Amino acid sequence: MLNKKIIRKNFSRGAASYDGSAEIQNLVVEKLAAMAKKIIKPNNKILDLGSGSSFIAKKINEKNLEIYEIDLALNMLKSWQDRPKNIFAIEGDMENLPF
């Protein structure tokens, strides 16, 4: 079984350098964002589970979207200093959504 406290701690600790070493995640996000842009409609609400350092939101953000990012590691969410007002960071567990 996964120990989410350890996962949260490790990702929070590595948040500052995560983007620079997440090469595979960057490649996956490029493809995912290209696919998502084809189906996202104006005024959609997007839920990004395990959003990390906002890779996806940064790629698909448009002012008419609402993007809700959920991640266990608060420091990963805090890594985007200039988060737009239409993107909401929520510290939480995708298996126990805080809604």
N, C-alpha and C positions, 0 to 999 in steps of 0.2 A: 504494500500500500504506500502511496505517496505521502511524504511528510510535508504538508504545505507550509508549515512554519519554516522549514529549512529552505524550501524553494523560494519563499518570499524573502528570506534573509539574503540568500545568495544573489538573487536578481536585484534586490535593492542595493546591495553592496557593489555590484558590477554595472549599475545603471550608467554611470558617467562615461564608461568606455565601451558600452555595449554596441552602439551604432557602428563604431569603427571596426569591430571584429565580427559583425553579423553578416558575412558575405552571402551565405545561402539564404538567409531571411530576406535580404535585399533583392536577390534574384526572384524569389517566390513572390514577393510583394509587387514587383514590376509586372509580372504576368497576371496576378490576381487583380491589380488595379486596372489594367487594360481590359480585362473581362468585365469587371464591375462597372466601369464607366459606360459600357454598352447597355446595361440593364437598369442602372440607377435613373430614376426620374426626378424632376424638380420636386422639392419639398419632402422627399423621402426621409425617413428616420433610419439610421444605420446603427446597429449594435455590433461593436467590435469586441469579441471575447478574447482575452489574453492579448490585449493591444500592445503591451510592452511600451516601447518608446515612440509609439504613434506612427510607425512606418506607413500603415495603410491610410490613416486619416490625412497624413501629409500629401499623399498621392491623389486621393479622390476628393479632397475638400473643395467644396463650392459653397458660396454664401447661402444658397437656398437649401442646403442639407442640414440636418441635425445629426451629429455623430456622437454616440455614447460609447466611450471606451472603458472597458472593465479590465483590471489587472490586479493580481494579488500584491504586487510589489509597488508600493506608493512611490518610491524613488524613480521607478521606470516612468510612471505617469508624470512625475515632476520634471523629467528631463526635457520636456518641451516648454521652454520658458515663455514663449510668446504665443501660447495656445489661443486660437481664435475663439470668439464668444459662442460660436455655434458648435463647438466641440467640448463635450463634457467628460471630464476624467472622474472615474468612480473606482475607488479602491474596493475590490470585492472578489469573491470566488464564483466562478461561472457555474459551479455545481450548486450554489446557494445564492441565487441572484438577489440583490438588495432592492427588488421592486415589489 
